Amino acid sequence: MYLRYIPPEKSANRFFFAVLLAAGKKALTKNWKVQTEPTINNLKEAPLDINKMEMITFSVNLKMDIFIGQWERWVKYVKLLMPDFGTKTN
């Protein structure tokens, strides 16, 4: 599963599973040559970074409607945890 194989299923969570899988890999590669393991904060920040980069990519390609459709469930969830998400520089 970690090598990017996602079992086929009819679920909207498949996209988020792929994002979280990529975020986990990103957190590991940031600490690749360091003696310490990734912290919880590293794992929390990685999906936020992916969200920002996706937003930039979709806005440059003039496809913000697709971005909103893919990310709106995740944004709603994150706003429950971090009420100031999306208001400043997040």
NORBEL-V377060 format. One record per backbone hydrogen bond with DSSP energy under -1.0 kcal/mol. CO is the residue of the C=O (numbers start at 0). NH is the residue of the N-H. If there is no record, write none. Layout:
BEGIN
co=(CO & CO)
nh=(NH & NH)
END
This chain:
BEGIN
co=(0 & 8 & 10 & 12 & 13 & 14 & 15 & 16 & 17 & 18 & 19 & 20 & 21 & 22 & 23 & 24 & 25 & 28 & 30 & 38 & 39 & 40 & 41 & 44 & 45 & 46 & 47 & 48 & 49 & 50 & 51 & 52 & 53 & 54 & 55 & 56 & 57 & 62 & 63 & 64 & 65 & 66 & 67 & 70 & 71 & 72 & 73 & 74 & 75 & 76 & 77 & 81 & 83)
nh=(3 & 10 & 13 & 16 & 17 & 18 & 19 & 20 & 21 & 22 & 23 & 24 & 25 & 26 & 27 & 28 & 29 & 31 & 33 & 42 & 43 & 44 & 45 & 48 & 49 & 50 & 51 & 52 & 53 & 54 & 55 & 56 & 57 & 58 & 59 & 60 & 62 & 66 & 67 & 68 & 69 & 70 & 71 & 74 & 75 & 76 & 77 & 78 & 79 & 80 & 81 & 84 & 86)
END
